[in-house]
Amino acid sequence: MSRLVVISNRVALPKQTQTGGLASAMNAALQERGGLWFGWSGNIGKESGTELHEVTERNISYATIDLSRKDHDEYYAGFANRALWPLFHYRGDLVDYRRDHMEGYFRVNAVFADNVARLIQPNDTIWVQDYHLIPLAQLLRDRGVRNRIGFFLHTPLPAAGLMITLPRHRELFESLASYDLVGLHTHRDLRALEDYFLHELGAAMRTGGRIRAANGRLFRAGVFPISIDTAEVVELAHRTEDTGDVARLRHSLDGRELIIGVDRLDYSKGLPQRFEAFARLLRDNEEMRRRVSFLQIAPPSRSEVPEYRQIRRDLERSAGHINGQFAEPDWVPIRYVNKSYPQKMLAGYFRVARVGLVTPLRDGMNLVAKEYIACQDPKDPGVLVLSRFAGAAQELGAALLVNPNDLDDVAEALKRALDMSLKERRQRWDASMEVLENNDITRWRNAFLEALMHPARNASDLATTAPAETIS
C-alpha cells in the first residue's frame, strides 16, 4: 500500500484539539496507510518556508512551515479569503481582487511545492485539500513530481459565468488539469467545472468521465459529498443529553421548544435573513410567541476582513431589534451567542432542539445539517429546515427545503416543523438517517482515495451518492 501525503493550509498536529470531521478523516487515512501531513504551522516568521518543523507519531509524519507576515496577508487573508472565498460562494460583489494578493497566493503555493517536493517518495499518493492550494499540482509537476495527485474542493464551485469574472482566471483554474482527480461535493459543482473547461478553456469530454484539457492532459472529476462520523456523533449526543450544560439549557426553556442554528460568523451563512425569517414567524403567528426560542451560536471568524466585522454589527442590531419588539419579561425570542462551544456540548444542544435551522445562502456541504440529524432522539426526533443551496440538500431531501432568500418560505417551514406530527417527524428522520449511515466520513475518504489510486471505468463510478429525492 502506497504512503499517503495530505497537503492542506493547516495541519491537525498530534495532541492538538481536533476540530471537525476532516481532521479525524485525514488522520484515520494516514494511520491506515502511513504517511505525511504537510501545511502551514499557523505561525508568522521572518521568511516563508525556510525552516521545516517535523513531528512524528507512530506511522505519521507532520511537517509544517511558517509564513512571513507579507505572505500570510497576501495569500491567506488576501487572495484566498477576500477573492476566492466570496467568488466561490456566489458573492461576486464582495470579491476584492488585487494583483499583489494573487501573486502572493502563487508565491506561497510555490513555497509549499518546494518543500513538499523534497519530502515525496516515488510511490506516494498525494491528496491536496481546498481552495488555498488550487495550483499546487501544476507547481509540483513543474518540479518533476509524477505521483498520482488528487484535489478536493470543500467549498461550492460557482457557475462558469462567475468564474470568468476573476482576473487571470485561466492561469488559476486551468491548473486543476494537473491533478489526476478533482473531487467536488455536488453534481451542480461538477457541471460548473465541466462547463468551464469545455466552454472557456477549449477542453473536451472523453469516455469514463475524463476531461481532456487544451494542453492535452487528461484528468477526471467526480462527486464525493463529504460527511460526518455518524456513529461517533450519535454516541456523543446520547452521552451528553443529560449533562449539566445541556440540562441547564433544557431547564432555561421552561417547557418551550427550541430552534437552533450553529454557524461560523460568515456572510455566506444567511444569518441576517434567518433572523428576519424568525421575526416573521412571530409576527404572523401570535401563538408562537412564548412557545419557542431561537438559539443562534455564531463564533466570530476572519475579524481582519471588514465584511465580517460588519455582519457582526448587523446581527447584534437585528437581534436587539427583534427582542425589543417581541420579548416579554419572562421570555426572550432570540438568544444570540457570539462564541464557540465544544462539539460534545453542541451535540447535546442539537438533541434538545425541536428544529435545526440551517439556511446558508450558499454552502459546499454544511456538516451542521448532518450533525443535527445524527444527534436526534429516534423516538422523538426534531426537524431539519435546510437551505436548497447547501450541498447537504442534495442528500437530505427529507428535510424541509427552503430558499433562504424567501423569508416567508423559511417562516412557513419553521411553523410546519414546530407543528409537525410525531409520525411525520420520524419518517423524515428515518430517511435522513439512512443517508448518513450509508455515507459517513469513512466512506467519503475511502471512495475518493479508491478513485484516485484505481481510476474508475465509468463517470458514474465517481459519484458516492445520487441526488436525493425530496419528501413533500
N, C-alpha and C positions, 0 to 999 in steps of 0.2 A: 504494500500500500504506500502510495507516494505521500511525502510530507505536505502539510497544508501551510500556506503562508497567507495570513489575513492582513490586509493593509487598510487602515481607517484613519480618520482625522485624529481621534483619541483612542486610547488603549485602556481596557479594563485590567489594571495591574492586579496581581495576587495580593490579597489582604486588604484591598480597597473595597468599599461597599459598591456592589454592582447595581446599576440602575437599569431596569428594563430587561426584556427578554433577549434582546440582541446580544448583550454581553454574555448571558448564560449560554445562548446558542453557539456563539463563536468559541467560547471556552470548551464546551462539550465536543464540538467538532475537532478542536485542536487536541483535546485529551485522547480522542479515539485514534487519531492519525499521527499525533506528534507534529510539532511544527513551530511556527514563528508568528507572533503578532507584532506588527510594526505601526508606529504612528507618532504623533506629536505628544510630547510629555505634558503639555499644559503649562510649561514654564517659559518665561521670556529670558533670553540670554543676549549676549553681545552680538553673536552671529548665528545664523541658522545652520543646523546640521553639522557643526564642526566637531561635536562630541556625541558619541553613541552611548546611551545608558542601557545596560543589559541586566536583566534579571531572569533566572531560570528556576522553574518549579516543576518537578517531575519531568515530563517529556515536552514541556512548552517553554520556549524562549520568548521573552518580552523585550523588545528593543524600541527605544524612543529617542527622539531628538528635540532639542529646544528650538524655538524660533526667535528671531530678532523682533524688536518692537515694530519696526517698519514692515517686516514680512507678515507678522500677525495682523497688523492693521489693514494691509492691502489685500492679503489672501483670504483671511478668515472674516474679520469684521467688515471688510470692504466688499470684494467681488463675490465671495461665496454667499454672504448674508444680506448684502444690500443690492445685489443684482440678480444672482441665480435664484435665491430663495423666493423673492416676490414674483419673478418671472415664472417659476415652476408652479406657483400657487395662483396663477392667472391674475396677478396684480401688476400688470404692465405699467400702471400709473405710478407705482411705488419703486420701479426699477431705478436705481441710482448708479448709472454706468460711468466709470471713469477709466480712462486708458491706463493710468498708472496702477489702478487696482487690478485690472485684468493681467497686466504684465507681472504684478506681484503674485497673482494666482498661478500663472505658468511657472514663475521662478521657484515658488515653494514646491510645486509638483516636481520640478526638475531636481530640487534638493532631496525630496523623497526618493526619486528614481535613482539618484547617485548612490544613496545609502543602501537602498534595498538591493540594487543590482549586485553589490558586493556580498550580500548575505544569501542570495538564492543559490540553491543546488540544482543540478540538471533535471532531476525528476520531480521537483516541487510543483504543486498545483497552487496557483495564486488567485486569491479572491479579494477584489477591491470593493470597498463599501462607500457609496453615496456621492453626492454632487460635489463634494470638496475635491474629488480626485478624478474627475472625468478624463483628463488627458494622460493619466499615468501609464496606461498600457502602451500608448504610442511612444512615450518617452523611454519606457523600458525596452521596447523593440529597437529604438534608436541606439540603445546601449548593448544590443546583442542578445537580449533575453528572448528565448524561443519557447519558453514554457507555455502551458495552457493557462490563460488568464481570463477570469470571469469578473463581471461587474454587476452590482445590484444597486438600483436606484431606490432609495427609501421615500422619496417624495413623489408626487404626481409628475407626469411629463405633459406639458401643455401641447395644444394643437400646433401644427407646423406654422400656421399663420402668426402665432405669438413667438415661436422660437426664432423666426427670421427677423423680429424686431430688435434682437440683441446685436449690437455691432460686433463684427468679426465672428458671427455665429458659426460659419463654416469651419473656421480654424478650430473652434472648440468641439462642436458636435460631430464633425466628421471623424474625430479621433476615436469615437466609440467603435468604429470599424476595426480598430486594432485589438479589441477584445475577441475572444472566441465565443463568448456567450454574454449577452446583456439580459439581466433579469428585471422585470417590472411587476408592479402589483396587480394591474388590471388589464383586461382586453382593450379598454379605452386608451391606456397608456401605450400599449403595443401598436395599436392603429396609428397613434400620433407619431411614433418612431418610424414605422414603415412609410407613412405618408411623407415625412420629412426627407428621408433618404431617397425615396423614389422620385419625388417631385421637386425637391430643392437641390439634391446632390447628384441626380442622374444615375442613381443605383437601380438595380433590377432584382426582382424576386426570383429565386431558384427553388428547386424541389427541396422538400424537407424543411421548409420554413427558413431557408438560408437567404441572406441578403448579400448580393454582390455589389460592393462599393465601386465608385467610379475608378478607383485605382486598381481594381481587380481583386481586392481582398474579400474573401468570404467570411461572414460571421453569422451568428444566429441570435435571435431574440425570443424570449418566451415569458409567459405569465407565471409568476410564483408568489402568490399572496402570502405575505408574512403573517405569522400567528403568534400565539402565546403558549406557554407551558400549561396546557389546560388542566391536567391532573394536579399540578402544583398549586395553581390558583384556586381550584375547588377546595383543596385541603386547607389552604391558607384562610379562606373565608369561613370554613367550618370551624377552624381552631380559634378564630378571633371574634366570632359573633357575640360572645358573652364576656369579652374582656372589658376592663374598666373604661377605656376611652370610648368604645363602641356603646357600652351600656349608658354612659353619660349622654351621648348623642341621642340615644333612643329615649332616655328619660326626659331630655330637654324638649322633645317634640310634644310631650304631653298628649299622646294619642293621635297627633296629626300625622298625615302622610308626608313623605319626603321625596322631593325631586332633587337629583344630584347631577352636577356637572364637574368634571375634573379635566382641566386643560392647562397646558403651558400658556402663559400670557402672550398671545400672538394674534396678529390681525387676521390670520388665516382661519382662526377658530370660530369666528362669527359670534363672539361674546356680546357685543352691543345689541345685535339683532336678537340674540337669545333672551337678554334681559327685557327687551321691549315685547317680545312674544309672551313672556311670562306675565308682564304687566297687562297685556291684552286679555290673557286668560282671566285675570282677576277683575278687569274692567267689565267684561262681557258675561261673567258668571259669578254673580254675587255669592252664590252658595259655596264657591271655592275659597272664599276668604275665611281665614281662621282654620280651614280644613287642611291646608297644605302649606309647607315651607319649601323654599328653594335654596339649597346649599351649593354655591359655586366656589370651588377651590381653584385658584389660578396663580401658581407660583410665577414670579417675575423671571424674565429672561432677556438677554441681549439689551441691557439697560443703556448701553452706549449708543444704540440706534434710536434716533428721535421718534420714529413711528411707534416704538414700543413704550416710550415714556408717555406719549400722547394717549395711547389706548388705555393705559393705566388710569390716567386722569379722567378720561371719558367714562370708564366703568365705575369709578368711585362716585362721580357725579350722577350717573344713571341710577346706581343702587340707592344713593341717598334720596333722589327724587321719588323713586318708586316706593321706598319705605315711608317717606314723608306723606305720600298720597294715600297709602292703603294700611299702614301699620295701626295696630291697636295697642293699648298699654300692656296686654299680655301676649302679643303676637307680632313678630317681625317677618314680613314676607320673604326678603332676600337676606341670606347670610353669605356675605362676600368675604372670602378669606384669601389673603394675598401671600401665602407661604406654602411650602411643600410638606408632605407627610410621608412616613414610611409606607411601603407597599402593603405591609400586613394591616396597618390601620385603615388604609383605603379599602382593602378587601372587606373589612367589617362594615365600613360605611356603605359600600355598594350593596351589601346584603340587607341592610336596614332600609334602603331606598326603594320606594314603590315604583319610581320612574328613573331611568337613566337617560339624561338629555345630552345627546352628542350631535351637535349641529354645526360642524365646520363648513365654511364656505367652499373649501377645497382641502382635501387631505389625501395623502398617499394611501394609507390604510386606516389608521386610528385604532390602536390596540385597546384604548379605554373601552370602546364599544364591546370588544370581545371579553375583556376582563369583567365588565358589568354582568354580562350573561353568565359567565362561569361562576360568579360569586353568588348567584341567586339560590334561594332555598327551593329545591324541586317541588316541595309540597305547596309552596305559596310564593311563586316567582313574581318578580316585578316585570315591567315592560320597558323595552328599549325604544326610544324615539330617536331616529337616526337620519342624518343628512344623506340625501341621494348622492351627494358629491364627495362622500368619504369612500375610500376604496372598500371598506368593510361592507358597504351596502351591496356590493356585487356578490357577497356570500350570504349576508344576513337578511335575506328577503322576507323573513318572518317578523322583522322589526316593523314598527310604524315608520315608513319612509316619508320624509318631508323635504320640501325646498326651503332652506334656511332664510332665503330672501323673502319668502311669503309669510309674514308674521301671523296672518290668520290661519294658514295651514299648520304652522307649528302650534299655535294656541289650541286649535281644534284637536290636534293629535294628543296634546297634553291632557285635555279633558277626556278624550276617548280612553287614554291609558289609565287615568285615575278612576274612571267608571267601569273599566273592563271586568267582565266576569272571571272568576277563578278558572273556569273551564277553558276559556279562550286564552288566558294568560299561560296556562300550562301547555296548550297546543303550540303557541308561538315559541315558548321557551324550549320545548322538546325539539322543534325543528331547528332552532338556532344552535342548541347544544350538540345536536348530531353533527353539524358542520364543524364545530370546534373540536369534537372528539376525533373526527376523521382527518382534520388538517390542523395539527398543532405545530409548534415551533420545530420539533424534531423532524417532522415530515417535510417542512419547508426547506430546511438546510440540506437534508438528505436528497431531496428532489433536485435542488439546484446543483449540488456537487455531482450527483449522478449524471445529470445532463451535461455538465461541463467536462467531466472526465470520459464519458461514454456518449458521444453525440447521438441524439435521437434520430430515428428514421423519418418520422413524420412531425410536422409542425404541431399537431395536436398533442404529441407526447410532451411538449414543453409547457403545458398548462397543468398545474397541480389541481385546479378545480375549475369547473364550468361556472358561468354566471348563475346566480341563484334565482329561482322563481319567487316572486313576491306573493305574500298572502294578503288578500284584500280585507 
